[in-house]
Amino acid sequence: SSQSAPDILGFPIAVHSASPFAGARSSEAAMQFTPQQLTGGPRFHHRTRIGNWSEDQELEEIRLKDFLAQKEGGHLRVTAKQRQLEECLRPEQLSASRDGTLCFGQKVMLLNQQSKGYLSVNPYDEVTKDYAAIMLTTTTRQEPSVRNVLIIERVDENDGFDDDVVHYGQNIRCVIMPFGERMGGPTYMHSEMVTALAAAKFSRHQEVTALAAPTGETKWQFLYPDVNNRLEMEGEPVPAGSPVTIRHVQTGSFLASDEIPYQNIFGHEMEVHCFPYFSLNKTQNLVSEKKGDITGDVALRRHGLPNIWTVRTATHGGD
């Protein structure tokens, strides 16, 4: 539309007024985002017809559809963690020790005297090894479950012992039976020498894992905890519920757990590793060797609490 308006000299000139919707269309075409969106700040809700509201509404509908699909399929993080906890904390029965001794094939728990936690496996904390491997920790959860119950297995049937009783110094394996969808078969408590690629996560001591193959690095021994009487107790039956030290056969180090926090899906737990926590006092080893009382391979320094474990069964060690 046009209209006449006088200019400075009094002559009329034509003034064309633009359409009231033309500015809105040009502004909408030029500006798709609000200044808040351009600067990364908070956005307006799509109900407020400002900026890129149509695309925001479409994105919100897509997110809702994805959420409902994940919820129905059980793929939400909360649902997945709940399912993991249910399969790992399924109750398990311990074996009874009628005669008070440990026997092969029994289901037991190992309690560390320093961390006050039970040896447990975490199938969702994997480690890179030649075979499938998962991490071991100690947990303060006292109820027997599939993740903290072990089976004592004999390494060699011709090891010089005729019965099925576990003896001090006898080679054994600690087996964790499979459970859940991550574990396809039994795993064996395993350790190896410290290298640049294999070490405990926090303490950097000798790493302890659960390996999916019964290799030579999965052999252990129960030893009498008092080093002064260890030689005399060699070959004697291991009482159920008694404290022991657990030595790794291949490296000679001792299974240990200290108050080193280890966070995982089960919460606050403690690290497990191999390290000889010997006392620092002098024990006059050279004098005793000179007299012929001992030899160089006899340990005389006592073990610290991180190396002391109690073997718990259904009838012993539960107090």
Secondary structure, DSSP 8 states (H G I E B T S, - for coil): -EEEEE-TTS-EEEEE---TTHHHHHHHHH--S-HHHHTT-----TTS--SSHHHHHHHHHHHHHHHHHHHHHT-SHHHHHHHHHHHHS-B------TTSB-BTT-EEEEEETTT--EEEEEEEEEE-SSS-EEEEEEE---S-BTTT-EEEEES-TTSS--SSB-BTT-EEEEEE---TTT--S-EEEEE----SS-S-TTT-SEEEEEESS--GGG-EEEE-S-TTSHHHHTTSB-BTT-EEEEEETTT--BEEEEEEEEEETTEEEEEEEE---B--S---HHHHHHHTS--TT---S-B-GGG-EEEE-SSSS--
